[in-house]
């Protein structure tokens, strides 16, 4: 049976983690893969092993290990809760890691207004233990992400990238999108029953 993979796309504090956790509760047999959790774990227990500069290759390796293990040893649906703002990065995940022949690929784009995100980061009490030292707070992360938006590879997802694309513009869209994803998962089981 095919499984779902749901990739969140969006800037910091757009609601990706809250959505992923809520969807995990609604979607039978789902697993959230959240690199912020992996970063917090590594920063807490393996800080001396973290790269001093450049990409956090240890975090990426840990995430890859978890995904590979879950693909091999479970039949879970995946909810990949990251920013996923790079078109090239999404293509790698959707074509190489979660190929169409094994997964129904879903993108959920959190497209909230920048002023809303700025208010959220200024009021945030979220732990910064996911940072390696480059940032002091989430406002700095948001400013970097806003500046990155001008780069060619940082693009909004399009419906051609995956099997399904949902766009969340405000919190009122969340329940509708979650229900549609659950319906898609239920449809996977029904298509197996008919074959």
N, C-alpha and C positions, 0 to 999 in steps of 0.2 A: 504494500500500500504506500502511495505517496504520502509525504508529510508536508506540513506547512512550514515555511520559514518567513517570519515577519521581521523586516528590517526597519527600524525607526530612522528617520532622517530629520535633523533639526539642530538648532543652536542650543547652547546651555540654557537650562531652566525653561525649556519650551513644553515640558510635561512628558518627555519620553520615558523616564523611569517610572513615574506614577502610572502611566498608561501600560507599560510592560507588566508591572506587578498586578494591576487590575485584570489585564487580559490573561495572565497566567492562572488566575483564580477562576476565570470563566471558561477557559479553553481546556478541555480534558487532555491530560497527559502532555503538558507543555513545560518547557524549561527556558528560563531567562538566562541569556548570556550577556553579562554587563561588565564591560571593561573597567568601569569605575570601581566595581567590587574587587576586581583583580588588582587594580592599582593600589587600593587601600590595603589589601592583604600584603602585597609586596612591600609597600612603604612601611608597614607595621613590623613585618618579620624578616624582610630581606633587603633592607635599605642599602646595605653595603654592596649588594650585587647589581644595583640599578645603574644603568649607563649615566654618566655625568652630563653628556651632551647628546643631542640628536634624538631620534625616535626611541621610545621605550621598548626596545626589542624584547626584553624579558617579559613585559606585560603582554605583548603580542604573542610570544611563544606560549605563555600560560593559557591565553584565550584559545589559541589554535589547538593545544592539547585537550582542553575541555570539549571543544567542538568535535574534534576527531573521536574522542572517547564516547561522547553521546551519540554520534552518528553510528559508531560500530556496536555499541553495547546497549542501546536503548531504541525505542521506537517513538521517542518524544518529538513533538513539534518544537521548533526553535523560535524564540523571540530574541533577536539580536538588538540589544539596547545600547546603541552608540550614536554618535553624531552622524556618521556615514554621509558626510557632505560632499566628499570627493566622488565624481562620476567614475573615475578609474577604480577607486576602492570598492564602490558598489558593484561595478562590473566584475571585479575579481571574486567578490563574495557570491554574486548571483550566477556566475558562469562556471567558476572553478570549485568553490567550496560547497555551494548548494545548487547543483545543476538541475535543469528543468526535468530531466528524466527521472529524478528522485524526489523533487520538491515542487510544490506550488509556491511560487515566489511572490511575496507581497511587500510593497513599500508603503510605509505610513509616514507622510511628510507633515511635520509640525511647522506650519507656516504662520506663526504668530507675528504680530507687529513688533518691531524692534523696541518701541517705547514701552510695550508691555513687558518684554524681556528685561529691559533695563530696570523697571520698577521691581520686578521679581528678584533680580540679583542683588539689588540694594537692600531689600528686606530679608534676604535669605539667611537662614541659620544653618544651612547645610555645611557639613564638615568639609574642610579643605585638605583632609588627609590623603586625597587622591593626587595631589600635586607633588612634583619632584623638586620644587624650589623655583621654577620658572615664574610662578604666579603667586601673588599674595591673597587674591580673592577671585570670586567668580565674575566680578565686573571687569577685571583685566582679561579674563578668558573671553567674555562677550565682546569686548572691544577688538581683540585679536580676530575673533570670528567675523565680526562686521567688516574688518579690513580684508580678511581672506575672501570675502564674497566677491571682490573685484578680480580675483584670480580666475584664470580660464577653467581649471578643473573643478572648482567649487561651484556646482550648479544645482538648481532644483531638479529633483527627479522627474522623469517623464514616463508616460504609460508604456512606452516601448521598452523600457529597461526591465520590466518584470511582468508577471502574469496579471497582477492587480496593483493599482495605485489608489491610495486614499489620501486626501488632504484634510488636515485639521487646522482650521483657522481660529477657532475658539473652543472653550471647554464644552460647549453645547454639542460639538461634533463627535466627542469621544464615545459616548454610548452607542451612537448609530454605527460608527466604524467597528467597535468591538462586536456588536451583534452580527454585522456582516461577515466578519472574520470567523466567528463561531459557526455561522451558517455554512461558510465555505468548508470548514473542517468537517462538519456533519455530512456534507455532500461527498466528501472523500470516502467515508464509510459506506454511504449508500451506493456509490459506484462500484465498490468491491462486492457488495451484496448482490448486485445485478449481474456480475460477470461469472 
